[in-house]
Amino acid sequence: MTMRRVVWIALFWTLLLGLVALDYVKARAPHDRFAEPPPWALGHEASGRGGHCSSAPR
């Protein structure tokens, strides 16, 4: 293995681990995976009529 290749590999792993560490430090609150919209609803506005199917009939 050449010295140049070793430097690139070391740089890659240093940057990758640095980004993971930065993400870990910046995450203040634990991730709530149930607070996310379903995948097919990503990019759409929230509905103002939430829970309409569970309301009592008129």
C-alpha distance matrix in Angstrom:
0.0 3.8 6.6 8.4 6.6 7.1 10.5 11.4 10.8 12.8 15.3 15.9 16.7 18.7 20.8 21.3 22.5 24.5 26.3 27.1 28.5 30.5 31.9 32.9 34.6 36.4 37.8 41.3 43.1 42.0 41.4 44.5 43.4 47.0 47.9 45.9 47.6 46.9 44.1 46.8 48.5 45.6 46.7 50.4 52.9 54.4 57.6 60.7 62.4 60.1 61.7 64.2 64.0 65.0 68.0 71.5 73.3 76.0
3.8 0.0 3.8 5.4 5.3 6.5 8.9 10.2 10.9 12.6 14.4 15.7 17.0 18.5 20.3 21.5 22.9 24.3 26.2 27.5 28.7 30.3 32.1 33.3 34.7 36.3 38.1 41.5 43.6 42.8 42.3 45.5 44.5 48.2 48.7 46.7 48.4 47.9 45.1 47.7 49.2 46.2 46.9 50.7 53.1 54.7 58.1 61.1 63.0 60.8 62.6 65.1 65.1 66.2 69.0 72.6 74.4 77.0
6.6 3.8 0.0 3.8 5.4 5.1 6.3 8.8 10.0 10.6 12.3 14.3 15.6 16.4 18.4 20.0 21.2 22.2 24.4 25.9 26.7 28.2 30.3 31.5 32.6 34.3 36.3 39.6 41.9 41.4 41.1 44.4 43.8 47.5 47.9 46.0 47.9 47.7 45.1 47.8 49.1 45.8 46.5 50.3 52.5 54.0 57.5 60.4 62.4 60.2 62.1 64.7 64.9 65.8 68.6 72.2 74.1 76.6
8.4 5.4 3.8 0.0 3.8 5.5 5.2 6.4 8.8 10.0 10.6 12.5 14.6 15.3 16.6 18.5 20.2 20.9 22.7 24.6 25.7 26.8 28.7 30.4 31.4 32.7 34.8 38.2 40.6 40.1 39.6 42.9 42.2 45.9 46.0 44.0 45.7 45.5 42.8 45.4 46.6 43.3 43.7 47.5 49.8 51.5 55.0 57.9 60.0 58.0 59.9 62.5 62.8 63.8 66.5 70.2 71.9 74.3
6.6 5.3 5.4 3.8 0.0 3.8 5.4 5.1 6.2 8.6 9.8 10.6 12.5 14.1 15.4 16.6 18.4 19.8 21.2 22.7 24.2 25.6 27.2 28.7 30.2 31.5 33.3 36.8 38.8 38.1 37.4 40.6 39.6 43.3 43.7 41.6 43.3 42.9 40.1 42.7 44.1 41.0 41.7 45.5 47.8 49.5 52.9 55.9 57.8 55.7 57.5 60.0 60.1 61.2 64.0 67.6 69.3 71.9
7.1 6.5 5.1 5.5 3.8 0.0 3.8 5.5 5.2 6.1 8.5 9.9 10.8 12.1 14.2 15.4 16.5 18.0 20.0 21.2 22.3 24.0 25.8 26.9 28.3 30.0 31.8 35.1 37.3 36.6 36.2 39.5 38.8 42.6 43.1 41.3 43.2 43.0 40.5 43.3 44.6 41.4 42.3 46.0 48.2 49.6 53.1 55.9 57.9 55.6 57.3 60.0 60.2 61.0 63.8 67.4 69.3 71.9
10.5 8.9 6.3 5.2 5.4 3.8 0.0 3.8 5.5 5.1 6.0 8.6 10.1 10.4 12.1 14.1 15.4 16.1 18.2 20.0 20.8 22.0 24.2 25.6 26.5 28.1 30.2 33.5 35.9 35.5 35.3 38.7 38.2 42.0 42.2 40.4 42.4 42.5 40.0 42.8 43.8 40.5 41.0 44.8 46.8 48.3 51.8 54.6 56.7 54.6 56.5 59.2 59.6 60.4 63.0 66.7 68.6 71.1
11.4 10.2 8.8 6.4 5.1 5.5 3.8 0.0 3.8 5.5 5.0 6.1 8.7 9.8 10.5 12.1 14.2 15.1 16.5 18.4 19.8 20.8 22.5 24.3 25.5 26.7 28.6 32.1 34.3 33.9 33.2 36.5 35.8 39.5 39.6 37.6 39.5 39.4 36.7 39.4 40.5 37.2 37.8 41.5 43.7 45.3 48.8 51.6 53.7 51.7 53.6 56.2 56.5 57.6 60.2 63.9 65.7 68.1
10.8 10.9 10.0 8.8 6.2 5.2 5.5 3.8 0.0 3.8 5.4 5.1 6.3 8.5 10.0 10.6 12.3 14.0 15.5 16.7 18.2 19.9 21.3 22.6 24.3 25.8 27.3 30.8 32.8 32.0 31.4 34.7 33.9 37.6 38.0 36.2 38.1 37.9 35.4 38.3 39.5 36.3 37.2 41.0 43.2 44.5 47.9 50.8 52.7 50.5 52.2 54.9 55.0 55.9 58.7 62.3 64.2 66.8
12.8 12.6 10.6 10.0 8.6 6.1 5.1 5.5 3.8 0.0 3.8 5.5 5.3 6.0 8.6 9.9 10.6 11.9 14.2 15.4 16.2 18.0 19.9 21.0 22.2 24.0 25.8 29.1 31.4 30.8 30.7 34.2 33.8 37.6 37.9 36.3 38.6 38.7 36.4 39.5 40.4 37.2 38.1 41.7 43.7 44.8 48.3 51.1 53.1 50.7 52.5 55.3 55.6 56.3 58.9 62.6 64.7 67.2
15.3 14.4 12.3 10.6 9.8 8.5 6.0 5.0 5.4 3.8 0.0 3.8 5.6 5.1 6.1 8.5 10.0 10.3 12.2 14.3 15.2 16.2 18.2 19.8 20.8 22.2 24.3 27.6 30.0 29.8 29.6 33.0 32.7 36.5 36.4 34.8 36.9 37.2 34.9 37.9 38.6 35.2 35.7 39.4 41.3 42.6 46.2 48.9 51.0 48.9 50.9 53.7 54.1 54.9 57.4 61.1 63.1 65.5
15.9 15.7 14.3 12.5 10.6 9.9 8.6 6.1 5.1 5.5 3.8 0.0 3.8 5.5 5.3 6.1 8.6 9.8 10.7 12.4 14.2 15.3 16.6 18.4 20.0 21.1 22.7 26.3 28.4 27.8 27.2 30.5 29.8 33.6 33.7 31.8 33.8 33.9 31.5 34.5 35.4 32.1 32.8 36.5 38.5 39.9 43.4 46.2 48.2 46.0 47.9 50.7 51.0 51.9 54.5 58.2 60.1 62.5
16.7 17.0 15.6 14.6 12.5 10.8 10.1 8.7 6.3 5.3 5.6 3.8 0.0 3.8 5.5 5.0 6.0 8.2 9.8 10.5 12.0 13.9 15.3 16.3 18.1 19.8 21.2 24.6 26.6 25.8 25.5 28.9 28.5 32.2 32.6 31.1 33.4 33.5 31.4 34.6 35.5 32.3 33.4 37.0 38.9 39.9 43.4 46.1 48.0 45.6 47.3 50.2 50.4 51.0 53.7 57.3 59.4 62.0
18.7 18.5 16.4 15.3 14.1 12.1 10.4 9.8 8.5 6.0 5.1 5.5 3.8 0.0 3.8 5.5 5.4 5.9 8.6 10.0 10.4 12.0 14.2 15.3 16.2 18.0 20.0 23.2 25.7 25.4 25.5 29.1 29.1 32.9 32.9 31.7 34.2 34.7 32.8 36.0 36.5 33.2 34.0 37.6 39.2 40.1 43.7 46.2 48.3 46.0 47.8 50.8 51.3 51.8 54.3 58.0 60.2 62.6
20.8 20.3 18.4 16.6 15.4 14.2 12.1 10.5 10.0 8.6 6.1 5.3 5.5 3.8 0.0 3.8 5.6 4.9 6.1 8.6 9.8 10.3 12.2 14.1 15.1 16.2 18.3 21.6 24.1 24.0 23.7 27.3 27.2 30.9 30.7 29.2 31.5 32.1 30.1 33.2 33.6 30.2 30.7 34.3 35.9 37.1 40.7 43.2 45.5 43.3 45.3 48.1 48.8 49.4 51.8 55.6 57.7 60.0
21.3 21.5 20.0 18.5 16.6 15.4 14.1 12.1 10.6 9.9 8.5 6.1 5.0 5.5 3.8 0.0 3.8 5.4 5.3 6.3 8.7 9.9 10.7 12.4 14.3 15.4 16.8 20.4 22.3 21.7 21.2 24.6 24.2 28.0 28.1 26.5 28.9 29.3 27.3 30.5 31.1 27.8 28.8 32.4 34.1 35.1 38.6 41.2 43.2 40.9 42.7 45.6 46.0 46.6 49.2 52.9 55.0 57.5
22.5 22.9 21.2 20.2 18.4 16.5 15.4 14.2 12.3 10.6 10.0 8.6 6.0 5.4 5.6 3.8 0.0 3.8 5.5 5.1 6.1 8.5 9.8 10.4 12.2 14.2 15.5 18.8 20.9 20.3 20.3 23.9 24.0 27.8 28.0 26.9 29.6 30.2 28.7 32.1 32.5 29.4 30.6 33.9 35.4 36.0 39.5 42.0 43.9 41.4 43.1 46.1 46.6 46.9 49.4 53.1 55.4 57.9
24.5 24.3 22.2 20.9 19.8 18.0 16.1 15.1 14.0 11.9 10.3 9.8 8.2 5.9 4.9 5.4 3.8 0.0 3.8 5.5 5.1 6.1 8.6 9.8 10.5 12.1 14.3 17.4 20.0 20.1 20.4 24.2 24.6 28.4 28.1 27.1 29.9 30.9 29.4 32.7 32.8 29.4 30.2 33.6 34.8 35.5 39.1 41.4 43.6 41.2 43.1 46.2 46.9 47.2 49.6 53.2 55.6 57.9
26.3 26.2 24.4 22.7 21.2 20.0 18.2 16.5 15.5 14.2 12.2 10.7 9.8 8.6 6.1 5.3 5.5 3.8 0.0 3.8 5.4 5.0 6.1 8.5 9.8 10.4 12.2 15.7 18.0 18.1 17.9 21.5 21.7 25.4 25.0 23.8 26.4 27.4 25.9 29.1 29.1 25.7 26.4 29.8 31.1 31.9 35.5 37.8 40.1 37.8 39.8 42.8 43.5 44.0 46.3 50.0 52.3 54.5
27.1 27.5 25.9 24.6 22.7 21.2 20.0 18.4 16.7 15.4 14.3 12.4 10.5 10.0 8.6 6.3 5.1 5.5 3.8 0.0 3.8 5.5 5.1 6.2 8.7 10.0 10.7 14.3 16.1 15.6 15.5 19.1 19.3 23.1 23.1 22.2 25.0 25.9 24.6 28.1 28.2 25.1 26.4 29.6 30.8 31.3 34.8 37.1 39.1 36.5 38.2 41.4 41.9 42.2 44.6 48.3 50.6 53.1
28.5 28.7 26.7 25.7 24.2 22.3 20.8 19.8 18.2 16.2 15.2 14.2 12.0 10.4 9.8 8.7 6.1 5.1 5.4 3.8 0.0 3.8 5.4 5.0 6.2 8.6 10.1 13.0 15.5 15.4 16.3 20.0 20.9 24.6 24.4 24.0 27.1 28.4 27.5 31.0 30.8 27.7 28.8 31.9 32.8 33.0 36.5 38.6 40.6 38.1 39.7 43.0 43.7 43.7 46.0 49.6 52.2 54.6
30.5 30.3 28.2 26.8 25.6 24.0 22.0 20.8 19.9 18.0 16.2 15.3 13.9 12.0 10.3 9.9 8.5 6.1 5.0 5.5 3.8 0.0 3.8 5.4 5.1 6.1 8.6 11.6 14.5 15.2 15.9 19.6 20.8 24.3 23.5 23.0 26.0 27.6 26.7 30.1 29.5 26.2 26.9 29.9 30.6 31.0 34.6 36.6 38.9 36.6 38.6 41.7 42.7 42.9 44.9 48.6 51.1 53.3
31.9 32.1 30.3 28.7 27.2 25.8 24.2 22.5 21.3 19.9 18.2 16.6 15.3 14.2 12.2 10.7 9.8 8.6 6.1 5.1 5.4 3.8 0.0 3.8 5.5 5.2 6.2 9.8 12.0 12.3 12.4 16.1 17.0 20.6 19.9 19.3 22.3 23.9 23.1 26.5 25.9 22.8 23.7 26.7 27.4 27.7 31.3 33.3 35.5 33.1 35.0 38.1 39.0 39.2 41.4 45.0 47.5 49.7
32.9 33.3 31.5 30.4 28.7 26.9 25.6 24.3 22.6 21.0 19.8 18.4 16.3 15.3 14.1 12.4 10.4 9.8 8.5 6.2 5.0 5.4 3.8 0.0 3.8 5.6 5.5 8.5 10.5 10.5 11.5 15.3 16.6 20.2 19.9 19.9 23.3 24.8 24.4 28.0 27.5 24.6 25.9 28.7 29.2 29.0 32.5 34.4 36.3 33.6 35.2 38.6 39.4 39.2 41.4 45.0 47.6 50.0
34.6 34.7 32.6 31.4 30.2 28.3 26.5 25.5 24.3 22.2 20.8 20.0 18.1 16.2 15.1 14.3 12.2 10.5 9.8 8.7 6.2 5.1 5.5 3.8 0.0 3.8 5.6 7.5 10.6 11.7 13.5 17.2 19.1 22.3 21.6 21.9 25.4 27.3 27.1 30.6 29.6 26.7 27.6 30.2 30.4 30.2 33.7 35.3 37.5 34.9 36.7 40.1 41.1 40.8 42.8 46.4 49.1 51.3
36.4 36.3 34.3 32.7 31.5 30.0 28.1 26.7 25.8 24.0 22.2 21.1 19.8 18.0 16.2 15.4 14.2 12.1 10.4 10.0 8.6 6.1 5.2 5.6 3.8 0.0 3.8 5.9 9.2 11.1 12.2 15.8 17.7 20.8 19.5 19.6 22.9 25.2 25.0 28.2 27.0 24.0 24.6 27.1 27.1 27.1 30.6 32.1 34.5 32.2 34.2 37.5 38.8 38.6 40.4 44.1 46.7 48.7
37.8 38.1 36.3 34.8 33.3 31.8 30.2 28.6 27.3 25.8 24.3 22.7 21.2 20.0 18.3 16.8 15.5 14.3 12.2 10.7 10.1 8.6 6.2 5.5 5.6 3.8 0.0 3.8 5.9 7.3 8.5 12.1 14.2 17.2 16.1 16.6 20.1 22.3 22.5 25.8 24.6 21.9 22.9 25.2 25.3 24.8 28.2 29.8 31.9 29.3 31.1 34.5 35.6 35.3 37.2 40.8 43.5 45.7
41.3 41.5 39.6 38.2 36.8 35.1 33.5 32.1 30.8 29.1 27.6 26.3 24.6 23.2 21.6 20.4 18.8 17.4 15.7 14.3 13.0 11.6 9.8 8.5 7.5 5.9 3.8 0.0 3.8 6.8 9.1 12.1 15.0 17.4 16.1 17.3 20.9 23.5 24.3 27.5 25.9 23.5 24.4 26.3 25.8 24.9 28.1 29.2 31.4 28.8 30.5 34.0 35.3 34.7 36.4 39.9 42.7 44.8
43.1 43.6 41.9 40.6 38.8 37.3 35.9 34.3 32.8 31.4 30.0 28.4 26.6 25.7 24.1 22.3 20.9 20.0 18.0 16.1 15.5 14.5 12.0 10.5 10.6 9.2 5.9 3.8 0.0 3.8 6.4 8.7 12.0 14.1 12.9 14.7 18.4 21.0 22.2 25.4 23.8 21.8 23.1 24.6 24.0 22.7 25.7 26.8 28.6 25.9 27.3 30.8 32.0 31.2 33.0 36.4 39.4 41.6
42.0 42.8 41.4 40.1 38.1 36.6 35.5 33.9 32.0 30.8 29.8 27.8 25.8 25.4 24.0 21.7 20.3 20.1 18.1 15.6 15.4 15.2 12.3 10.5 11.7 11.1 7.3 6.8 3.8 0.0 3.8 6.4 9.4 11.8 11.6 13.3 17.1 19.2 20.4 23.9 22.7 21.0 22.9 24.4 24.2 22.8 25.6 27.1 28.5 25.4 26.5 30.1 30.8 30.0 32.1 35.6 38.5 41.0
41.4 42.3 41.1 39.6 37.4 36.2 35.3 33.2 31.4 30.7 29.6 27.2 25.5 25.5 23.7 21.2 20.3 20.4 17.9 15.5 16.3 15.9 12.4 11.5 13.5 12.2 8.5 9.1 6.4 3.8 0.0 3.8 6.0 8.9 8.8 9.9 13.7 15.6 16.7 20.1 19.1 17.4 19.5 21.1 21.3 20.0 22.9 24.7 26.1 23.0 24.1 27.6 28.2 27.8 30.1 33.6 36.4 38.9
44.5 45.5 44.4 42.9 40.6 39.5 38.7 36.5 34.7 34.2 33.0 30.5 28.9 29.1 27.3 24.6 23.9 24.2 21.5 19.1 20.0 19.6 16.1 15.3 17.2 15.8 12.1 12.1 8.7 6.4 3.8 0.0 3.8 5.5 5.7 7.7 11.4 13.3 15.2 18.5 17.3 16.2 18.7 19.7 19.7 17.9 20.3 22.0 23.0 19.8 20.6 24.2 24.7 24.1 26.4 29.9 32.7 35.3
43.4 44.5 43.8 42.2 39.6 38.8 38.2 35.8 33.9 33.8 32.7 29.8 28.5 29.1 27.2 24.2 24.0 24.6 21.7 19.3 20.9 20.8 17.0 16.6 19.1 17.7 14.2 15.0 12.0 9.4 6.0 3.8 0.0 3.8 5.5 5.9 9.2 10.3 12.0 15.4 14.8 13.9 16.9 18.0 18.6 17.1 19.5 21.7 22.4 19.1 19.8 23.2 23.3 23.1 25.8 29.3 31.9 34.6
47.0 48.2 47.5 45.9 43.3 42.6 42.0 39.5 37.6 37.6 36.5 33.6 32.2 32.9 30.9 28.0 27.8 28.4 25.4 23.1 24.6 24.3 20.6 20.2 22.3 20.8 17.2 17.4 14.1 11.8 8.9 5.5 3.8 0.0 3.8 5.5 8.0 9.3 12.0 14.8 13.8 13.9 16.9 17.2 17.5 15.3 17.1 19.2 19.5 15.9 16.3 19.8 19.8 19.4 22.1 25.6 28.2 31.0
47.9 48.7 47.9 46.0 43.7 43.1 42.2 39.6 38.0 37.9 36.4 33.7 32.6 32.9 30.7 28.1 28.0 28.1 25.0 23.1 24.4 23.5 19.9 19.9 21.6 19.5 16.1 16.1 12.9 11.6 8.8 5.7 5.5 3.8 0.0 3.8 6.7 9.5 12.2 14.6 12.8 12.5 14.8 15.0 14.7 12.5 14.7 16.6 17.5 14.2 15.4 18.8 19.6 19.4 21.6 25.2 27.8 30.2
45.9 46.7 46.0 44.0 41.6 41.3 40.4 37.6 36.2 36.3 34.8 31.8 31.1 31.7 29.2 26.5 26.9 27.1 23.8 22.2 24.0 23.0 19.3 19.9 21.9 19.6 16.6 17.3 14.7 13.3 9.9 7.7 5.9 5.5 3.8 0.0 3.8 6.5 8.6 11.3 9.6 8.9 11.6 12.3 12.7 11.3 13.9 16.5 17.5 14.6 16.2 19.2 19.8 20.3 22.7 26.4 28.5 31.0
47.6 48.4 47.9 45.7 43.3 43.2 42.4 39.5 38.1 38.6 36.9 33.8 33.4 34.2 31.5 28.9 29.6 29.9 26.4 25.0 27.1 26.0 22.3 23.3 25.4 22.9 20.1 20.9 18.4 17.1 13.7 11.4 9.2 8.0 6.7 3.8 0.0 3.8 6.4 8.1 6.0 6.4 9.4 9.4 10.4 9.1 11.3 14.4 15.2 12.6 14.3 16.8 17.3 18.4 20.8 24.5 26.3 28.7
46.9 47.9 47.7 45.5 42.9 43.0 42.5 39.4 37.9 38.7 37.2 33.9 33.5 34.7 32.1 29.3 30.2 30.9 27.4 25.9 28.4 27.6 23.9 24.8 27.3 25.2 22.3 23.5 21.0 19.2 15.6 13.3 10.3 9.3 9.5 6.5 3.8 0.0 3.8 5.6 5.5 6.8 10.5 10.7 12.5 11.7 13.3 16.6 16.8 14.2 15.3 17.5 17.3 18.7 21.5 25.0 26.5 29.2
44.1 45.1 45.1 42.8 40.1 40.5 40.0 36.7 35.4 36.4 34.9 31.5 31.4 32.8 30.1 27.3 28.7 29.4 25.9 24.6 27.5 26.7 23.1 24.4 27.1 25.0 22.5 24.3 22.2 20.4 16.7 15.2 12.0 12.0 12.2 8.6 6.4 3.8 0.0 3.8 5.4 5.5 9.2 10.5 13.3 13.5 15.4 19.0 19.5 17.4 18.7 20.6 20.3 22.1 24.9 28.4 29.6 32.2
46.8 47.7 47.8 45.4 42.7 43.3 42.8 39.4 38.3 39.5 37.9 34.5 34.6 36.0 33.2 30.5 32.1 32.7 29.1 28.1 31.0 30.1 26.5 28.0 30.6 28.2 25.8 27.5 25.4 23.9 20.1 18.5 15.4 14.8 14.6 11.3 8.1 5.6 3.8 0.0 3.8 5.7 8.7 9.0 12.1 12.8 14.0 17.8 18.0 16.4 17.9 19.1 18.8 21.1 23.7 27.1 27.8 30.2
48.5 49.2 49.1 46.6 44.1 44.6 43.8 40.5 39.5 40.4 38.6 35.4 35.5 36.5 33.6 31.1 32.5 32.8 29.1 28.2 30.8 29.5 25.9 27.5 29.6 27.0 24.6 25.9 23.8 22.7 19.1 17.3 14.8 13.8 12.8 9.6 6.0 5.5 5.4 3.8 0.0 3.8 6.3 5.8 8.5 9.0 10.5 14.3 15.0 13.5 15.6 16.9 17.3 19.5 21.7 25.3 26.2 28.3
45.6 46.2 45.8 43.3 41.0 41.4 40.5 37.2 36.3 37.2 35.2 32.1 32.3 33.2 30.2 27.8 29.4 29.4 25.7 25.1 27.7 26.2 22.8 24.6 26.7 24.0 21.9 23.5 21.8 21.0 17.4 16.2 13.9 13.9 12.5 8.9 6.4 6.8 5.5 5.7 3.8 0.0 3.8 5.6 8.5 9.8 12.5 16.0 17.4 16.0 18.4 20.0 20.7 22.7 24.8 28.4 29.5 31.6
46.7 46.9 46.5 43.7 41.7 42.3 41.0 37.8 37.2 38.1 35.7 32.8 33.4 34.0 30.7 28.8 30.6 30.2 26.4 26.4 28.8 26.9 23.7 25.9 27.6 24.6 22.9 24.4 23.1 22.9 19.5 18.7 16.9 16.9 14.8 11.6 9.4 10.5 9.2 8.7 6.3 3.8 0.0 3.8 6.8 9.4 12.2 15.5 17.5 16.8 19.7 21.0 22.3 24.4 26.1 29.7 30.5 32.2
50.4 50.7 50.3 47.5 45.5 46.0 44.8 41.5 41.0 41.7 39.4 36.5 37.0 37.6 34.3 32.4 33.9 33.6 29.8 29.6 31.9 29.9 26.7 28.7 30.2 27.1 25.2 26.3 24.6 24.4 21.1 19.7 18.0 17.2 15.0 12.3 9.4 10.7 10.5 9.0 5.8 5.6 3.8 0.0 3.8 6.5 8.8 12.1 14.0 13.8 16.8 17.7 19.2 21.6 22.9 26.4 27.1 28.6
52.9 53.1 52.5 49.8 47.8 48.2 46.8 43.7 43.2 43.7 41.3 38.5 38.9 39.2 35.9 34.1 35.4 34.8 31.1 30.8 32.8 30.6 27.4 29.2 30.4 27.1 25.3 25.8 24.0 24.2 21.3 19.7 18.6 17.5 14.7 12.7 10.4 12.5 13.3 12.1 8.5 8.5 6.8 3.8 0.0 3.8 6.4 9.1 11.7 11.8 15.3 16.2 18.4 20.4 21.3 24.8 25.7 26.8
54.4 54.7 54.0 51.5 49.5 49.6 48.3 45.3 44.5 44.8 42.6 39.9 39.9 40.1 37.1 35.1 36.0 35.5 31.9 31.3 33.0 31.0 27.7 29.0 30.2 27.1 24.8 24.9 22.7 22.8 20.0 17.9 17.1 15.3 12.5 11.3 9.1 11.7 13.5 12.8 9.0 9.8 9.4 6.5 3.8 0.0 3.8 6.4 8.9 8.4 11.9 13.3 15.6 17.2 18.1 21.7 22.9 24.3
57.6 58.1 57.5 55.0 52.9 53.1 51.8 48.8 47.9 48.3 46.2 43.4 43.4 43.7 40.7 38.6 39.5 39.1 35.5 34.8 36.5 34.6 31.3 32.5 33.7 30.6 28.2 28.1 25.7 25.6 22.9 20.3 19.5 17.1 14.7 13.9 11.3 13.3 15.4 14.0 10.5 12.5 12.2 8.8 6.4 3.8 0.0 3.8 5.4 5.8 9.4 10.0 12.6 14.6 15.0 18.5 19.4 20.6
60.7 61.1 60.4 57.9 55.9 55.9 54.6 51.6 50.8 51.1 48.9 46.2 46.1 46.2 43.2 41.2 42.0 41.4 37.8 37.1 38.6 36.6 33.3 34.4 35.3 32.1 29.8 29.2 26.8 27.1 24.7 22.0 21.7 19.2 16.6 16.5 14.4 16.6 19.0 17.8 14.3 16.0 15.5 12.1 9.1 6.4 3.8 0.0 3.8 5.7 9.2 9.5 12.9 14.3 13.8 17.1 18.1 18.8
62.4 63.0 62.4 60.0 57.8 57.9 56.7 53.7 52.7 53.1 51.0 48.2 48.0 48.3 45.5 43.2 43.9 43.6 40.1 39.1 40.6 38.9 35.5 36.3 37.5 34.5 31.9 31.4 28.6 28.5 26.1 23.0 22.4 19.5 17.5 17.5 15.2 16.8 19.5 18.0 15.0 17.4 17.5 14.0 11.7 8.9 5.4 3.8 0.0 3.8 6.4 5.8 9.3 10.9 10.4 13.6 14.5 15.5
60.1 60.8 60.2 58.0 55.7 55.6 54.6 51.7 50.5 50.7 48.9 46.0 45.6 46.0 43.3 40.9 41.4 41.2 37.8 36.5 38.1 36.6 33.1 33.6 34.9 32.2 29.3 28.8 25.9 25.4 23.0 19.8 19.1 15.9 14.2 14.6 12.6 14.2 17.4 16.4 13.5 16.0 16.8 13.8 11.8 8.4 5.8 5.7 3.8 0.0 3.8 5.6 8.3 9.2 9.8 13.4 15.1 16.9
61.7 62.6 62.1 59.9 57.5 57.3 56.5 53.6 52.2 52.5 50.9 47.9 47.3 47.8 45.3 42.7 43.1 43.1 39.8 38.2 39.7 38.6 35.0 35.2 36.7 34.2 31.1 30.5 27.3 26.5 24.1 20.6 19.8 16.3 15.4 16.2 14.3 15.3 18.7 17.9 15.6 18.4 19.7 16.8 15.3 11.9 9.4 9.2 6.4 3.8 0.0 3.8 5.5 5.5 6.7 10.5 12.5 14.9
64.2 65.1 64.7 62.5 60.0 60.0 59.2 56.2 54.9 55.3 53.7 50.7 50.2 50.8 48.1 45.6 46.1 46.2 42.8 41.4 43.0 41.7 38.1 38.6 40.1 37.5 34.5 34.0 30.8 30.1 27.6 24.2 23.2 19.8 18.8 19.2 16.8 17.5 20.6 19.1 16.9 20.0 21.0 17.7 16.2 13.3 10.0 9.5 5.8 5.6 3.8 0.0 3.8 5.5 5.4 8.7 9.8 11.9
64.0 65.1 64.9 62.8 60.1 60.2 59.6 56.5 55.0 55.6 54.1 51.0 50.4 51.3 48.8 46.0 46.6 46.9 43.5 41.9 43.7 42.7 39.0 39.4 41.1 38.8 35.6 35.3 32.0 30.8 28.2 24.7 23.3 19.8 19.6 19.8 17.3 17.3 20.3 18.8 17.3 20.7 22.3 19.2 18.4 15.6 12.6 12.9 9.3 8.3 5.5 3.8 0.0 3.8 5.7 8.4 9.3 12.3
65.0 66.2 65.8 63.8 61.2 61.0 60.4 57.6 55.9 56.3 54.9 51.9 51.0 51.8 49.4 46.6 46.9 47.2 44.0 42.2 43.7 42.9 39.2 39.2 40.8 38.6 35.3 34.7 31.2 30.0 27.8 24.1 23.1 19.4 19.4 20.3 18.4 18.7 22.1 21.1 19.5 22.7 24.4 21.6 20.4 17.2 14.6 14.3 10.9 9.2 5.5 5.5 3.8 0.0 3.8 6.6 8.9 12.2
68.0 69.0 68.6 66.5 64.0 63.8 63.0 60.2 58.7 58.9 57.4 54.5 53.7 54.3 51.8 49.2 49.4 49.6 46.3 44.6 46.0 44.9 41.4 41.4 42.8 40.4 37.2 36.4 33.0 32.1 30.1 26.4 25.8 22.1 21.6 22.7 20.8 21.5 24.9 23.7 21.7 24.8 26.1 22.9 21.3 18.1 15.0 13.8 10.4 9.8 6.7 5.4 5.7 3.8 0.0 3.8 6.4 9.1
71.5 72.6 72.2 70.2 67.6 67.4 66.7 63.9 62.3 62.6 61.1 58.2 57.3 58.0 55.6 52.9 53.1 53.2 50.0 48.3 49.6 48.6 45.0 45.0 46.4 44.1 40.8 39.9 36.4 35.6 33.6 29.9 29.3 25.6 25.2 26.4 24.5 25.0 28.4 27.1 25.3 28.4 29.7 26.4 24.8 21.7 18.5 17.1 13.6 13.4 10.5 8.7 8.4 6.6 3.8 0.0 3.8 6.5
73.3 74.4 74.1 71.9 69.3 69.3 68.6 65.7 64.2 64.7 63.1 60.1 59.4 60.2 57.7 55.0 55.4 55.6 52.3 50.6 52.2 51.1 47.5 47.6 49.1 46.7 43.5 42.7 39.4 38.5 36.4 32.7 31.9 28.2 27.8 28.5 26.3 26.5 29.6 27.8 26.2 29.5 30.5 27.1 25.7 22.9 19.4 18.1 14.5 15.1 12.5 9.8 9.3 8.9 6.4 3.8 0.0 3.8
76.0 77.0 76.6 74.3 71.9 71.9 71.1 68.1 66.8 67.2 65.5 62.5 62.0 62.6 60.0 57.5 57.9 57.9 54.5 53.1 54.6 53.3 49.7 50.0 51.3 48.7 45.7 44.8 41.6 41.0 38.9 35.3 34.6 31.0 30.2 31.0 28.7 29.2 32.2 30.2 28.3 31.6 32.2 28.6 26.8 24.3 20.6 18.8 15.5 16.9 14.9 11.9 12.3 12.2 9.1 6.5 3.8 0.0
